[in-house]
């Protein structure tokens, strides 16, 4: 069995945002066992799994990556869409555009402290589209 649905996320500010509940709400009747693939259809945002309990993790991740790949680097040539665009592409390449999560007992088999993050790297990224594919 393969099921697929599209999830359009609301616009988020630059940063790391927990979207686990939005994904769970978009999925109905998960199989007993299987796998969920989440694919983001954008080149300036990414996905990751990290701690879901302490919001300071998201703040620290954002601070670290803002310093690792800052805006206004003089040798960037891809600047027509703004100073945040090329850094966003680099960060999205580091994080990646998809996740695979096991399904056990009709639920996502995330660890107790794990949550799914949208990594928004643009100042004004707008809505983001995810393709959710369940295989069992």
C-alpha positions as CSV (number, residue, x, y, z in Angstrom):
1,X,0.0,0.0,0.0
2,X,1.2,3.5,-0.9
3,X,-0.7,6.6,0.1
4,X,0.4,10.1,-0.8
5,X,-0.9,13.6,0.2
6,X,0.3,17.1,-0.1
7,X,0.5,19.4,3.0
8,X,0.7,23.1,2.5
9,X,2.4,24.7,5.6
10,X,1.6,28.3,6.6
11,X,4.3,30.9,6.2
12,X,6.8,30.9,9.0
13,X,9.4,33.4,10.0
14,X,13.1,32.5,9.6
15,X,14.0,29.8,12.1
16,X,13.3,26.2,13.2
17,X,9.6,25.3,13.7
18,X,8.0,22.1,15.1
19,X,5.6,20.8,12.5
20,X,5.0,17.2,14.0
21,X,1.4,17.9,14.9
22,X,0.6,19.3,11.4
23,X,2.0,16.2,9.8
24,X,0.2,13.9,12.2
25,X,-3.0,15.7,11.5
26,X,-2.5,15.4,7.7
27,X,-2.2,11.6,8.0
28,X,-5.1,9.4,8.7
29,X,-5.2,5.7,9.4
30,X,-1.5,4.9,9.4
31,X,-0.7,1.2,8.7
32,X,0.5,-1.0,11.6
33,X,4.1,-0.9,10.1
34,X,5.6,1.1,7.3
35,X,7.5,4.2,6.6
36,X,6.7,7.8,6.0
37,X,8.7,9.9,3.6
38,X,8.4,13.7,3.9
39,X,9.7,15.7,1.0
40,X,9.8,19.5,0.9
41,X,9.4,21.0,-2.6
42,X,11.6,24.0,-2.0
43,X,15.3,24.9,-2.3
44,X,15.6,27.4,0.5
45,X,14.0,25.5,3.4
46,X,14.8,22.1,4.8
47,X,13.6,19.4,7.2
48,X,15.2,17.8,10.3
49,X,14.3,15.8,13.4
50,X,15.5,17.2,16.7
51,X,14.4,17.9,20.3
52,X,10.7,18.7,20.8
53,X,10.8,19.7,24.5
54,X,13.0,22.7,25.0
55,X,12.5,25.6,22.6
56,X,16.0,26.9,23.3
57,X,17.3,24.1,21.0
58,X,15.5,25.8,18.1
59,X,16.9,29.2,19.1
60,X,20.5,27.8,19.4
61,X,20.2,26.0,16.0
62,X,19.1,29.2,14.4
63,X,21.9,31.2,16.0
64,X,24.6,28.7,15.0
65,X,23.5,28.5,11.4
66,X,23.1,32.3,11.1
67,X,26.8,32.5,12.0
68,X,27.9,29.6,9.9
69,X,26.3,30.9,6.7
70,X,25.6,34.7,7.2
71,X,23.9,37.0,4.8
72,X,25.8,39.5,2.7
73,X,28.9,37.5,2.0
74,X,30.7,39.5,-0.6
75,X,31.7,36.6,-3.0
76,X,28.1,35.3,-3.4
77,X,26.9,36.0,-6.9
78,X,23.3,34.6,-6.6
79,X,21.8,37.7,-4.9
80,X,19.0,38.8,-7.2
81,X,16.3,37.4,-4.8
82,X,17.9,39.1,-1.7
83,X,20.8,38.7,0.7
84,X,19.1,35.8,2.5
85,X,18.6,33.7,-0.7
86,X,22.0,32.1,-1.3
87,X,22.6,31.4,2.5
88,X,19.2,29.7,2.4
89,X,20.2,27.5,-0.4
90,X,23.4,26.5,1.4
91,X,21.6,25.8,4.6
92,X,18.9,23.7,2.8
93,X,21.6,21.7,1.2
94,X,23.2,21.0,4.6
95,X,19.8,19.9,6.1
96,X,18.3,18.2,3.1
97,X,14.9,18.0,1.6
98,X,13.5,14.8,2.9
99,X,13.0,12.6,6.0
100,X,12.1,8.9,6.4
101,X,10.3,8.0,9.6
102,X,9.3,4.4,10.6
103,X,5.7,3.7,11.4
104,X,5.0,1.3,14.3
105,X,1.7,0.4,15.8
106,X,-0.1,2.9,13.5
107,X,2.0,5.8,14.7
108,X,5.2,7.6,13.7
109,X,8.1,5.9,15.6
110,X,9.7,9.1,16.8
111,X,11.6,9.0,20.1
112,X,10.0,10.6,23.1
113,X,12.1,13.9,22.7
114,X,12.0,13.9,18.9
115,X,10.0,16.3,16.7
116,X,9.9,17.1,13.0
117,X,11.2,20.6,12.2
118,X,10.6,22.9,9.3
119,X,13.9,24.7,8.8
120,X,12.9,28.1,7.3
121,X,15.9,29.9,6.0
122,X,14.3,32.8,4.2
123,X,13.2,36.0,5.8
124,X,9.9,35.8,4.0
125,X,9.7,32.3,2.6
126,X,6.0,32.0,2.3
127,X,4.0,28.9,2.3
128,X,5.9,25.6,2.0
129,X,4.6,22.4,0.3
130,X,5.4,19.0,1.7
131,X,4.7,15.7,-0.1
132,X,3.9,13.0,2.5
133,X,4.2,9.4,1.2
134,X,3.2,6.4,3.4
135,X,4.5,3.0,2.3
136,X,3.7,-0.3,4.0
